Amino acid sequence: MVWDRQTKMEYEWKPDEQGLQQILQLLKESQSPDTTIQRTVQQKLEQLNQYPDFNNYLIFVLTKLKSEDEPTRSLSGLILKNNVKAHFQNFPNGVTDFIKSECLNNIGDSSPLIRATVGILITTIASKGELQNWPDLLPKLCSLLDSEDYNTCEGAFGALQKICEDSAEILDSDVLDRPLNIMIPKFLQFFKHSSPKIRSHAVACVNQFIISRTQALMLHIDSFIENLFALAGDEEPEVRKNVCRALVMLLEVRMDRLLPHMHNIVEYMLQRTQDQDENVALEACEFWLTLAEQPICKDVLIRHLPKLIPVLVNGMKYSDIDIILLKGDVEEDETIPDSEQDIRPRFHRSRTVAQQHDEDGIEEEEEDDDEIDDDDTISDWNLRKCSAAALDVLANVYRDELLPHILPLLKELLFHHEWVVKESGILVLGAIAEGCMQGMIPYLPELIPHLIQCLSDKKALVRSITCWTLSRYAHWVVSQPPDTYLKPLMTELLKRILDSNKRVQEAACSAFATLEEEACTELVPYLAYILDTLVFAFSKYQHKNLLILYDAIGTLADSVGHHLNKPEYIQMLMPPLIQKWNMLKDEDKDLFPLLECLSSVATALQSGFLPYCEPVYQRCVNLVQKTLAQAMLNNAQPDQYEAPDKDFMIVALDLLSGLAEGLGGNIEQLVARSNILTLMYQCMQDKMPEVRQSSFALLGDLTKACFQHVKPCIADFMPILGTNLNPEFISVCNNATWAIGEISIQMAITIGRLGYVCPQEVAPMLQQFIRPWCTSLRNIRDNEEKDSAFRGICTMISVNPSGVIQDFIFFCDAVASWINPKDDLRDMFCKILHGFKNQVGDENWRRFSDQFPLPLKERLAAFYGV
């Protein structure tokens, strides 16, 4: 069949019969479930895009070919929509005009599916910047709203709603001469239309302009609110949903206008939160969440709590459909492999360095991931979750004042014979944990044992929610004598980690990680038992829960630290970790949680990690190198090489930090045999802040572990560190500051040692460096390095005493930073302090030492008698 590339475009365009058949054939094939057929169809469609009038055929099938079935016609329109998205700028003018006029002529098609498809097509063309080039679109659609024909009115409104959603910003700008000044009053007239579908469109259109505080809407705000109230009892769920959504947004934007009616609005929202239609109830439930963030919440809601709390609590029960979706009746599923879509993408948090004076270590900053997140396989957000979240925020607003409304309900729920009710009670107890903790304390000695019993309930969904709720009270559990609650809780949670239900395994593992964070070294006596369980879980878990297990092991290592460094523990823990490590390919994203876990383990095991460090170190360096190489290729030829996933590099840098921190000086030979410093020089200049953040953390750790390898690069590194002291990227800035500090300390130590070996050469320059030297070294703990550096400075002072006179207060402060110096070093300090005092005389010394902060004064007097 011949396609005519030169077809002259006129409105009287007629399709070629053969061409039409070919396209219909394609449309039919593309509805086939067979992926091979679909792929062929895709290729053919791409080829047909070469022909200028191909899109005319598509619009023809959509709008004119009434003999075809609706799904085929709609599909033709959706393919045309994709072409508009991808190639619209290449459409010949005639084709564009033909499509636009066909759309407007058929917006009132008798089929709701075809109307909706035409509407999608219109908004896609509009959002390709064509609102400016299609000046009659908005006026035409607005005038069609007044059509006597229902289909035309509904089709035009559907298209307008989509345009308002997709192009809200440009509609409210001067580019189009502010069409909203006409459109919004027009939409408001339709709030009272006889058709529910049209009322719903009208509210949805106006709703697009609330959050942006669009001027045209603000002018009519009172009429808008009045019209919303008029729709409050609408019989159409979609209308009620849009009314609720509007009121929720108005809370944030125009509280002033709602306040006079607040009592009635709250009463209305209470009804709607119990709406038969779950979508309406969910929109209404958002109201409580939003209101809780407003300062006036406490006063506005206080009188409604007796009604509101039971409604929220009631919303926290699983619905029948939830239970079906969650396979709530499947108790044992541990042998069923996970499907890939069960596994959520996870985000690695780059290493952040926290400045701590007592121990100059790196500390991981964890976000508070204690959120309500219990049944994550149902559609992510539902009435149960929203109700629980609302109760959580309200507990934080009212604190213990909420308890009189909750406790009577809890008594009934927690001991209920129906599992669904009991389960919701346990969720309620967890939701109020943060806000009402103080008031709950008297009840916990009775409740915690009850919850520990619920951990062995016969329903998996009860066991899983109990894990979460107990984790919310972990802080209190740990504050009590360990045998009372910690030990029984730990014993039962470890059993649940080995539950035969995957959801329970997951909840128990997460809860145990929280318990580890709270209990820290309290867990040391039980380490063998804990490791036994976690290692056994390795052989038992499917894919998704393995990732959570890594987290529990990493958190354990962070919590017990060097107590993990015992041969029998290492023997249990390392073989399964290394086995997984060897199985995973470099491209596998499961490396992320495993690398994070190993980083914590290496830091905790310290020298105990030595036997494993070489292959781990090598692989991390390779991951960094691969990622950098891929990024360079992608920069040079973006169309040929795809961008790498830089998370691989970030996680690898963080594990190298963990190794450097754990192994200390033992990492020196590994660094000597690799090009890590060259790679770090590139990472420190990466566009992505998280890469720079992790490379600065590693720089600081390597500076502490093997400064001899960092020293030659300092001239290159320092300027880069300097340009990253930008508080806009606060974590990058913190890590850069920390690395500079670590380098300064090493430099200061080097200067001190130099002065010890050859004081005659270095002492004359004492005045230039004594002040920063003292401020750098006052912050580190007593150790050999500090000792040798101070001996050097004392030797230099005895060669050149005048070099220290101007900054003597800084020297005094640095001396006072010693907890217990060796005797001969203390004598050196004594000699210098007394020598200075005798030289200036008692009166001057008194005046001088009056400038000292009190702790410094007392310390010098106690230790050195000055």
SESE-739763 format. One record per residue (C-alpha): x, y, z; residue in three letters. Coordinates in steps of 0.02 Angstrom, whole numbers, padded with zeros to 5 digits, always signed. Example, Ala and Ser with C-alpha at 12.3 -4.5 7.8 and 13.67 -1.06 7.14 Angstrom:
2
+00615-00225+00390Ala/+00684-00053+00357Ser/
END
This chain:
866
+00000+00000+00000Met/+00064+00172-00043Val/+00067+00312+00085Trp/+00064+00481+00002Asp/+00193+00589+00091Arg/+00136+00743-00004Gln/-00049+00739+00038Thr/-00108+00918+00029Lys/-00192+00953+00195Met/-00368+01019+00187Glu/-00512+01005+00305Tyr/-00599+00895+00179Glu/-00467+00763+00215Trp/-00526+00586+00176Lys/-00437+00429+00232Pro/-00374+00301+00109Asp/-00476+00142+00137Glu/-00325+00027+00132Gln/-00228+00139+00254Gly/-00376+00143+00371Leu/-00388-00047+00374Gln/-00203-00062+00411Gln/-00219+00055+00559Ile/-00374-00033+00627Leu/-00280-00198+00614Gln/-00139-00121+00717Leu/-00259-00054+00848Leu/-00337-00225+00866Lys/-00167-00311+00882Glu/-00109-00188+01013Ser/-00249-00247+01128Gln/-00172-00421+01127Ser/-00098-00481+01293Pro/+00052-00555+01200Asp/+00205-00446+01231Thr/+00291-00499+01069Thr/+00142-00438+00968Ile/+00139-00278+01069Gln/+00323-00247+01032Arg/+00294-00268+00844Thr/+00146-00148+00856Val/+00258-00020+00943Gln/+00385-00031+00801Gln/+00252-00013+00667Lys/+00178+00139+00755Leu/+00351+00219+00760Glu/+00371+00190+00573Gln/+00199+00263+00536Leu/+00250+00422+00626Asn/+00356+00460+00471Gln/+00195+00499+00376Tyr/+00122+00671+00406Pro/-00058+00616+00390Asp/-00042+00463+00504Phe/-00111+00570+00646Asn/-00260+00618+00538Asn/-00305+00433+00529Tyr/-00294+00420+00719Leu/-00409+00568+00751Ile/-00526+00503+00615Phe/-00544+00334+00702Val/-00573+00421+00869Leu/-00704+00548+00814Thr/-00782+00490+00650Lys/-00775+00301+00640Leu/-00932+00267+00743Lys/-00945+00092+00671Ser/-00793+00035+00773Glu/-00804-00021+00955Asp/-00768+00111+01086Glu/-00608+00035+01162Pro/-00526+00035+00988Thr/-00579+00215+00954Arg/-00518+00270+01125Ser/-00352+00181+01099Leu/-00329+00273+00935Ser/-00350+00437+01030Gly/-00226+00384+01164Leu/-00094+00339+01034Ile/-00124+00510+00956Leu/-00102+00587+01130Lys/+00068+00501+01145Asn/+00118+00566+00974Asn/+00067+00741+01026Val/+00177+00723+01180Lys/+00326+00661+01080Ala/+00318+00745+00909His/+00192+00888+00915Phe/+00316+01020+00856Gln/+00340+00918+00694Asn/+00155+00906+00649Phe/+00116+01000+00487Pro/-00001+01148+00515Asn/-00144+01068+00421Gly/-00136+00913+00531Val/-00134+01016+00690Thr/-00284+01119+00634Asp/-00380+00963+00582Phe/-00349+00880+00753Ile/-00399+01037+00849Lys/-00562+01062+00754Ser/-00607+00877+00765Glu/-00578+00883+00954Cys/-00691+01032+00980Leu/-00826+00961+00866Asn/-00830+00795+00958Asn/-00811+00845+01140Ile/-00996+00801+01158Gly/-00985+00622+01089Asp/-01124+00512+01158Ser/-00997+00392+01236Ser/-00921+00444+01405Pro/-00761+00349+01359Leu/-00739+00444+01194Ile/-00779+00612+01278Arg/-00647+00578+01410Ala/-00520+00528+01276Thr/-00552+00687+01177Val/-00532+00786+01339Gly/-00363+00704+01373Ile/-00309+00744+01196Leu/-00362+00926+01216Ile/-00268+00952+01379Thr/-00112+00868+01307Thr/-00111+00988+01160Ile/-00145+01132+01280Ala/-00002+01088+01393Ser/+00120+01079+01246Lys/+00117+01269+01254Gly/-00032+01274+01139Glu/-00148+01369+01254Leu/-00066+01525+01181Gln/-00082+01459+01002Asn/-00261+01401+01022Trp/-00346+01562+01073Pro/-00523+01501+01039Asp/-00505+01344+01149Leu/-00555+01414+01319Leu/-00694+01529+01256Pro/-00765+01386+01150Lys/-00762+01261+01295Leu/-00840+01389+01413Cys/-00979+01426+01290Ser/-01011+01239+01267Leu/-01047+01230+01454Leu/-01210+01319+01417Asp/-01264+01188+01289Ser/-01436+01111+01312Glu/-01358+00943+01267Asp/-01296+00852+01424Tyr/-01156+00760+01332Asn/-01084+00922+01262Thr/-01089+01010+01431Cys/-01011+00860+01521Glu/-00877+00834+01388Gly/-00828+01019+01390Ala/-00822+01018+01580Phe/-00718+00860+01582Gly/-00592+00941+01464Ala/-00590+01102+01567Leu/-00560+01004+01726Gln/-00409+00919+01646Lys/-00342+01087+01581Ile/-00363+01165+01754Cys/-00265+01020+01829Glu/-00125+01023+01699Asp/-00108+01209+01663Ser/-00162+01296+01825Ala/-00008+01408+01828Glu/-00020+01479+01653Ile/-00208+01504+01672Leu/-00170+01620+01818Asp/-00040+01725+01728Ser/-00038+01875+01612Asp/+00014+01766+01464Val/-00167+01727+01424Leu/-00246+01889+01481Asp/-00313+01810+01642Arg/-00454+01698+01578Pro/-00493+01643+01758Leu/-00580+01808+01791Asn/-00716+01741+01676Ile/-00696+01554+01707Met/-00709+01549+01897Ile/-00874+01644+01912Pro/-00938+01534+01771Lys/-00888+01374+01863Phe/-00972+01435+02021Leu/-01139+01448+01929Gln/-01132+01260+01897Phe/-01119+01210+02080Phe/-01309+01200+02080Lys/-01328+01107+01913His/-01453+00964+01909Ser/-01324+00835+01852Ser/-01210+00764+01990Pro/-01069+00734+01864Lys/-01070+00918+01815Ile/-01077+00981+01994Arg/-00928+00872+02029Ser/-00830+00942+01880His/-00870+01119+01934Ala/-00804+01097+02111Val/-00650+01002+02048Ala/-00608+01144+01927Cys/-00615+01278+02061Val/-00518+01168+02184Asn/-00365+01180+02070Gln/-00344+01364+02117Phe/-00359+01359+02307Ile/-00181+01317+02361Ile/-00104+01444+02242Ser/-00220+01577+02317Arg/-00269+01628+02141Thr/-00329+01808+02138Gln/-00483+01771+02033Ala/-00541+01644+02162Leu/-00498+01752+02313Met/-00614+01887+02244Leu/-00758+01762+02249His/-00705+01667+02404Ile/-00865+01701+02503Asp/-00976+01647+02361Ser/-00867+01491+02338Phe/-00881+01443+02522Ile/-01067+01476+02524Glu/-01090+01365+02370Asn/-00985+01228+02451Leu/-01098+01230+02604Phe/-01248+01216+02490Ala/-01174+01054+02420Leu/-01137+00982+02592Ala/-01275+00852+02584Gly/-01255+00807+02399Asp/-01311+00630+02358Glu/-01164+00604+02236Glu/-01006+00537+02325Pro/-00890+00620+02199Glu/-00966+00790+02241Val/-00951+00760+02429Arg/-00771+00707+02403Lys/-00730+00868+02310Asn/-00819+00973+02442Val/-00713+00890+02578Cys/-00555+00916+02477Arg/-00597+01100+02456Ala/-00625+01126+02643Leu/-00461+01039+02685Val/-00366+01155+02568Met/-00459+01309+02630Leu/-00400+01267+02807Leu/-00223+01301+02750Glu/-00260+01450+02640Val/-00412+01544+02707Arg/-00436+01494+02888Met/-00501+01671+02919Asp/-00653+01635+02809Arg/-00689+01465+02887Leu/-00673+01517+03069Leu/-00846+01593+03089Pro/-00921+01428+03027His/-00796+01313+03113Met/-00920+01229+03229His/-01031+01176+03083Asn/-00884+01126+02974Ile/-00815+01012+03111Val/-00988+00934+03135Glu/-01001+00907+02946Tyr/-00827+00831+02934Met/-00869+00713+03077Leu/-01015+00647+02973Gln/-00912+00636+02814Arg/-00769+00543+02902Thr/-00901+00407+02929Gln/-00963+00417+02748Asp/-01019+00254+02669Gln/-00903+00292+02523Asp/-00724+00261+02580Glu/-00653+00391+02458Asn/-00762+00525+02537Val/-00716+00467+02713Ala/-00531+00473+02669Leu/-00541+00651+02600Glu/-00636+00704+02756Ala/-00513+00619+02872Cys/-00373+00725+02796Glu/-00463+00873+02877Phe/-00408+00818+03051Trp/-00229+00796+02996Leu/-00223+00969+02918Thr/-00316+01052+03063Leu/-00194+00977+03189Ala/-00053+01076+03107Glu/-00145+01241+03132Gln/-00112+01339+03293Pro/-00298+01358+03327Ile/-00328+01171+03327Cys/-00321+01149+03514Lys/-00459+01275+03551Asp/-00568+01232+03401Val/-00575+01044+03426Leu/-00576+01027+03615Ile/-00766+01020+03631Arg/-00779+00897+03486His/-00655+00769+03552Leu/-00789+00659+03635Pro/-00864+00632+03462Lys/-00707+00640+03355Leu/-00598+00515+03447Ile/-00721+00368+03432Pro/-00741+00408+03245Val/-00553+00404+03215Leu/-00532+00247+03319Val/-00670+00164+03222Asn/-00585+00210+03059Gly/-00429+00118+03115Met/-00507-00055+03093Lys/-00460-00153+02937Tyr/-00603-00151+02812Ser/-00658-00318+02738Asp/-00578-00272+02574Ile/-00412-00230+02660Asp/-00409-00402+02738Ile/-00437-00484+02569Ile/-00300-00379+02488Leu/-00182-00414+02632Leu/-00218-00600+02622Lys/-00265-00583+02805Gly/-00319-00764+02811Asp/-00151-00828+02746Val/-00053-00865+02903Glu/+00101-00950+02831Glu/+00182-00881+02675Asp/+00366-00884+02718Glu/+00409-01006+02579Thr/+00326-00902+02442Ile/+00457-00796+02351Pro/+00425-00608+02341Asp/+00369-00530+02178Ser/+00483-00390+02122Glu/+00351-00254+02142Gln/+00338-00296+02328Asp/+00508-00221+02352Ile/+00508-00035+02372Arg/+00654+00068+02311Pro/+00757+00116+02461Arg/+00858+00273+02480Phe/+01030+00270+02553His/+01068+00406+02679Arg/+01244+00472+02656Ser/+01360+00474+02802Arg/+01352+00631+02907Thr/+01483+00680+03030Val/+01428+00747+03198Ala/+01552+00849+03296Gln/+01571+00776+03469Gln/+01702+00843+03585His/+01711+00698+03704Asp/+01734+00573+03566Glu/+01790+00636+03398Asp/+01698+00502+03303Gly/+01577+00497+03159Ile/+01398+00476+03203Glu/+01262+00420+03086Glu/+01116+00541+03084Glu/+00957+00440+03071Glu/+00794+00517+03018Glu/+00655+00474+03138Asp/+00578+00330+03043Asp/+00454+00293+03179Asp/+00305+00337+03071Glu/+00143+00247+03058Ile/+00180+00124+02921Asp/+00103-00042+02961Asp/+00010-00113+02812Asp/+00111-00054+02666Asp/+00048-00171+02531Thr/-00127-00098+02521Ile/-00144+00058+02418Ser/-00020+00164+02508Asp/-00141+00282+02590Trp/-00311+00230+02656Asn/-00437+00274+02790Leu/-00352+00164+02920Arg/-00183+00248+02896Lys/-00257+00422+02886Cys/-00358+00395+03046Ser/-00205+00327+03136Ala/-00098+00473+03076Ala/-00232+00596+03132Ala/-00241+00516+03304Leu/-00051+00523+03315Asp/-00043+00711+03276Val/-00190+00749+03391Leu/-00103+00654+03531Ala/+00043+00770+03503Asn/-00071+00922+03512Val/-00173+00875+03666Tyr/-00045+00763+03754Arg/-00123+00680+03906Asp/-00286+00779+03891Glu/-00331+00654+03756Leu/-00326+00504+03872Leu/-00496+00523+03957Pro/-00573+00505+03782His/-00462+00358+03732Ile/-00439+00249+03886Leu/-00621+00191+03902Pro/-00617+00140+03717Leu/-00448+00054+03734Leu/-00509-00056+03878Lys/-00647-00121+03767Glu/-00541-00143+03611Leu/-00382-00221+03678Leu/-00471-00369+03758Phe/-00604-00391+03622His/-00642-00568+03561His/-00647-00517+03377Glu/-00471-00506+03309Trp/-00506-00359+03191Val/-00566-00253+03338Val/-00423-00305+03451Lys/-00299-00268+03312Glu/-00366-00091+03292Ser/-00348-00065+03480Gly/-00165-00113+03472Ile/-00142+00011+03328Leu/-00227+00148+03432Val/-00109+00111+03577Leu/+00040+00131+03460Gly/-00028+00289+03378Ala/-00043+00383+03544Ile/+00126+00323+03610Ala/+00224+00479+03566Glu/+00099+00611+03619Gly/+00026+00530+03775Cys/+00180+00439+03840Met/+00181+00526+04010Gln/+00000+00490+04045Gly/+00015+00310+03986Met/+00157+00265+04105Ile/+00044+00210+04250Pro/-00044+00085+04133Tyr/+00111+00014+04049Leu/+00157-00114+04185Pro/-00009-00197+04144Glu/-00014-00162+03956Leu/+00162-00213+03905Ile/+00143-00393+03969Pro/-00027-00402+03881His/+00053-00343+03718Leu/+00197-00466+03739Ile/+00062-00602+03750Gln/-00020-00534+03591Cys/+00144-00566+03500Leu/+00092-00749+03496Ser/-00088-00717+03440Asp/-00149-00840+03311Lys/-00186-00702+03182Lys/-00032-00641+03088Ala/-00103-00464+03069Leu/-00120-00452+03259Val/+00058-00513+03284Arg/+00128-00389+03158Ser/+00040-00234+03227Ile/+00091-00284+03404Thr/+00274-00281+03351Cys/+00253-00102+03291Trp/+00159-00042+03445Thr/+00286-00119+03564Leu/+00426-00032+03470Ser/+00338+00135+03504Arg/+00355+00100+03691Tyr/+00534+00033+03680Ala/+00605+00187+03767His/+00502+00153+03923Trp/+00537-00034+03920Val/+00724+00000+03920Val/+00709+00121+04065Ser/+00643-00018+04179Gln/+00747-00158+04261Pro/+00796-00272+04114Pro/+00720-00432+04184Asp/+00549-00352+04203Thr/+00505-00311+04023Tyr/+00659-00299+03913Leu/+00705-00482+03925Lys/+00530-00554+03895Pro/+00501-00428+03753Leu/+00666-00470+03671Met/+00636-00657+03687Thr/+00464-00644+03605Glu/+00518-00522+03469Leu/+00660-00639+03421Leu/+00532-00779+03401Lys/+00430-00666+03289Arg/+00583-00628+03183Ile/+00572-00814+03141Leu/+00382-00810+03117Asp/+00310-00912+02975Ser/+00221-00757+02907Asn/+00322-00632+02803Lys/+00227-00478+02863Arg/+00262-00527+03044Val/+00446-00559+03006Gln/+00458-00386+02931Glu/+00369-00299+03076Ala/+00471-00393+03205Ala/+00635-00354+03119Cys/+00594-00167+03111Ser/+00534-00166+03291Ala/+00690-00255+03347Phe/+00799-00125+03261Ala/+00706+00010+03360Thr/+00732-00088+03520Leu/+00918-00103+03481Glu/+00933+00085+03461Glu/+00849+00114+03628Glu/+00934-00025+03726Ala/+01113-00006+03659Cys/+01234-00098+03773Thr/+01091-00168+03881Glu/+01085-00303+03746Leu/+01265-00360+03772Val/+01221-00503+03892Pro/+01102-00577+03762Tyr/+01213-00557+03609Leu/+01239-00742+03576Ala/+01053-00773+03580Tyr/+01015-00622+03469Ile/+01147-00668+03340Leu/+01085-00847+03338Asp/+00913-00787+03286Thr/+00970-00657+03159Leu/+01089-00778+03076Val/+00954-00912+03068Phe/+00838-00785+02984Ala/+00966-00772+02843Phe/+00926-00948+02786Ser/+00739-00921+02807Lys/+00698-00751+02733Tyr/+00635-00708+02560Gln/+00705-00562+02463His/+00613-00413+02538Lys/+00639-00458+02721Asn/+00823-00496+02693Leu/+00846-00310+02660Leu/+00765-00269+02828Ile/+00870-00402+02914Leu/+01029-00314+02855Tyr/+00966-00158+02939Asp/+00932-00250+03103Ala/+01109-00322+03101Ile/+01187-00153+03061Gly/+01088-00069+03199Thr/+01142-00204+03321Leu/+01324-00169+03278Ala/+01297+00019+03300Asp/+01213-00013+03468Ser/+01334-00133+03552Val/+01494-00072+03468Gly/+01656-00160+03514His/+01562-00287+03622His/+01529-00376+03458Leu/+01716-00405+03436Asn/+01724-00581+03509Lys/+01786-00728+03405Pro/+01628-00831+03435Glu/+01514-00687+03378Tyr/+01621-00649+03226Ile/+01616-00834+03180Gln/+01425-00831+03184Met/+01396-00668+03095Leu/+01527-00647+02960Met/+01510-00807+02856Pro/+01327-00777+02805Pro/+01362-00593+02770Leu/+01514-00632+02663Ile/+01419-00770+02574Gln/+01283-00644+02521Lys/+01420-00520+02477Trp/+01500-00645+02358Asn/+01333-00691+02278Met/+01282-00514+02234Leu/+01338-00437+02070Lys/+01408-00260+02063Asp/+01249-00199+01976Glu/+01132-00270+02109Asp/+01043-00139+02213Lys/+01036-00262+02358Asp/+01218-00214+02385Leu/+01159-00049+02463Phe/+01085-00118+02623Pro/+01221-00250+02634Leu/+01360-00120+02616Leu/+01276-00011+02747Glu/+01263-00160+02863Cys/+01446-00208+02836Leu/+01499-00029+02868Ser/+01419-00036+03041Ser/+01491-00209+03073Val/+01667-00156+03022Ala/+01660-00003+03135Thr/+01602-00111+03281Ala/+01721-00258+03255Leu/+01875-00148+03234Gln/+02025-00266+03223Ser/+01904-00413+03221Gly/+01859-00365+03042Phe/+02040-00379+02981Leu/+02023-00555+02906Pro/+01881-00492+02794Tyr/+01940-00318+02752Cys/+02042-00344+02595Glu/+01908-00410+02473Pro/+01781-00288+02546Val/+01900-00141+02527Tyr/+01945-00191+02348Gln/+01765-00207+02294Arg/+01719-00037+02365Cys/+01862+00046+02271Val/+01804-00044+02113Asn/+01624+00015+02135Leu/+01685+00195+02151Val/+01798+00177+02000Gln/+01662+00096+01892Lys/+01535+00230+01936Thr/+01655+00372+01898Leu/+01704+00293+01732Ala/+01521+00271+01683Gln/+01484+00451+01732Ala/+01626+00513+01620Met/+01561+00414+01472Leu/+01387+00480+01502Asn/+01451+00660+01511Asn/+01546+00640+01348Ala/+01410+00548+01249Gln/+01243+00556+01340Pro/+01149+00475+01196Asp/+01263+00322+01194Gln/+01294+00291+01379Tyr/+01166+00302+01516Glu/+01201+00392+01679Ala/+01262+00280+01820Pro/+01168+00255+01983Asp/+01281+00354+02098Lys/+01209+00271+02252Asp/+01332+00128+02220Phe/+01476+00249+02240Met/+01401+00337+02392Ile/+01371+00174+02485Val/+01546+00112+02440Ala/+01626+00273+02505Leu/+01528+00254+02666Asp/+01584+00075+02690Leu/+01765+00131+02661Leu/+01734+00259+02799Ser/+01672+00120+02912Gly/+01828+00017+02873Leu/+01944+00165+02907Ala/+01855+00201+03070Glu/+01853+00020+03126Gly/+02026-00034+03069Leu/+02118+00129+03107Gly/+02303+00114+03063Gly/+02275-00062+02996Asn/+02198+00010+02838Ile/+02363+00092+02791Glu/+02427-00048+02678Gln/+02262-00062+02586Leu/+02265+00125+02551Val/+02448+00115+02497Ala/+02406-00019+02368Arg/+02255+00070+02291Ser/+02215+00230+02197Asn/+02078+00282+02319Ile/+02147+00458+02346Leu/+02143+00494+02159Thr/+01963+00431+02152Leu/+01917+00536+02305Met/+01986+00691+02218Tyr/+01855+00662+02082Gln/+01716+00620+02205Cys/+01750+00778+02304Met/+01708+00878+02147Gln/+01553+00780+02097Asp/+01395+00876+02052Lys/+01291+00772+02172Met/+01298+00839+02352Pro/+01280+00665+02429Glu/+01436+00605+02338Val/+01537+00752+02404Arg/+01464+00727+02578Gln/+01521+00545+02585Ser/+01692+00582+02509Ser/+01727+00715+02642Phe/+01678+00593+02779Ala/+01800+00467+02706Leu/+01936+00601+02694Leu/+01916+00639+02879Gly/+01923+00454+02925Asp/+02077+00421+02818Leu/+02160+00575+02892Thr/+02140+00498+03064Lys/+02187+00322+03008Ala/+02337+00348+02892Cys/+02382+00532+02875Phe/+02544+00490+02783Gln/+02442+00448+02627His/+02330+00600+02638Val/+02471+00724+02670Lys/+02539+00732+02490Pro/+02364+00776+02425Cys/+02322+00914+02549Ile/+02368+01056+02432Ala/+02241+00986+02306Asp/+02107+00945+02435Phe/+02104+01103+02542Met/+02037+01223+02407Pro/+01896+01099+02368Ile/+01852+01084+02552Leu/+01850+01274+02564Gly/+01726+01294+02420Thr/+01608+01169+02505Asn/+01586+01270+02664Leu/+01415+01321+02601Asn/+01277+01302+02731Pro/+01148+01283+02593Glu/+01203+01099+02586Phe/+01214+01080+02772Ile/+01275+00900+02779Ser/+01408+00929+02646Val/+01463+01084+02741Cys/+01471+00991+02908Asn/+01576+00851+02835Asn/+01694+00971+02747Ala/+01717+01069+02910Thr/+01750+00907+03003Trp/+01879+00848+02875Ala/+01969+01017+02883Ile/+01972+00999+03072Gly/+02046+00824+03064Glu/+02179+00882+02940Ile/+02220+01032+03051Ser/+02244+00919+03201Ile/+02362+00807+03104Gln/+02457+00959+03040Met/+02469+01026+03217Ala/+02533+00859+03279Ile/+02662+00858+03138Thr/+02722+01033+03185Ile/+02735+00983+03368Gly/+02837+00828+03327Arg/+02950+00926+03210Leu/+02983+01048+03352Gly/+03027+00904+03466Tyr/+03156+00836+03345Val/+03232+01000+03284Cys/+03174+01141+03401Pro/+03312+01262+03344Gln/+03242+01266+03167Glu/+03055+01276+03209Val/+03051+01378+03371Ala/+03087+01548+03289Pro/+02918+01534+03198Met/+02823+01494+03358Leu/+02727+01658+03358Gln/+02654+01623+03186Gln/+02570+01458+03231Phe/+02553+01444+03420Ile/+02373+01508+03428Arg/+02291+01396+03295Pro/+02402+01253+03357Trp/+02331+01267+03533Cys/+02150+01282+03474Thr/+02168+01128+03362Ser/+02244+01016+03493Leu/+02135+01064+03641Arg/+01992+00965+03563Asn/+02072+00793+03555Ile/+02079+00661+03689Arg/+02238+00615+03782Asp/+02339+00496+03674Asn/+02517+00463+03614Glu/+02504+00583+03467Glu/+02446+00723+03578Lys/+02586+00682+03702Asp/+02726+00693+03573Ser/+02655+00853+03498Ala/+02648+00941+03668Phe/+02826+00887+03711Arg/+02879+00972+03551Gly/+02787+01134+03590Ile/+02861+01140+03767Cys/+03035+01114+03697Thr/+03008+01257+03572Met/+02942+01372+03710Ile/+03100+01342+03811Ser/+03204+01390+03656Val/+03096+01544+03614Asn/+02990+01597+03765Pro/+02947+01767+03690Ser/+02859+01679+03544Gly/+02717+01625+03658Val/+02691+01781+03765Ile/+02553+01862+03660Gln/+02452+01702+03651Asp/+02492+01632+03822Phe/+02306+01616+03869Ile/+02284+01494+03724Phe/+02431+01391+03786Phe/+02355+01386+03962Cys/+02189+01328+03888Asp/+02274+01189+03787Ala/+02370+01129+03941Val/+02207+01122+04038Ala/+02132+01005+03904Ser/+02241+00863+03971Trp/+02150+00744+04088Ile/+02307+00655+04148Asn/+02472+00693+04063Pro/+02625+00583+04101Lys/+02725+00645+04250Asp/+02872+00715+04152Asp/+02756+00807+04033Leu/+02660+00880+04181Arg/+02828+00942+04250Asp/+02864+01028+04084Met/+02695+01117+04094Phe/+02726+01166+04275Cys/+02895+01239+04233Lys/+02828+01347+04090Ile/+02675+01410+04189Leu/+02776+01454+04345His/+02916+01530+04239Gly/+02790+01646+04155Phe/+02709+01692+04321Lys/+02877+01733+04402Asn/+02931+01835+04252Gln/+02777+01950+04249Val/+02758+01960+04440Gly/+02611+01918+04551Asp/+02510+02077+04518Glu/+02518+02058+04328Asn/+02482+01872+04338Trp/+02326+01907+04442Arg/+02264+02032+04313Arg/+02306+01910+04173Phe/+02223+01759+04254Ser/+02066+01860+04293Asp/+02027+01850+04106Gln/+02017+01659+04118Phe/+01848+01573+04117Pro/+01816+01501+04290Leu/+01839+01315+04247Pro/+02010+01355+04170Leu/+02062+01455+04321Lys/+02012+01317+04443Glu/+02093+01182+04340Arg/+02262+01268+04326Leu/+02260+01306+04512Ala/+02218+01126+04558Ala/+02337+01040+04438Phe/+02484+01159+04425Tyr/+02469+01272+04577Gly/+02462+01437+04481Val/
END
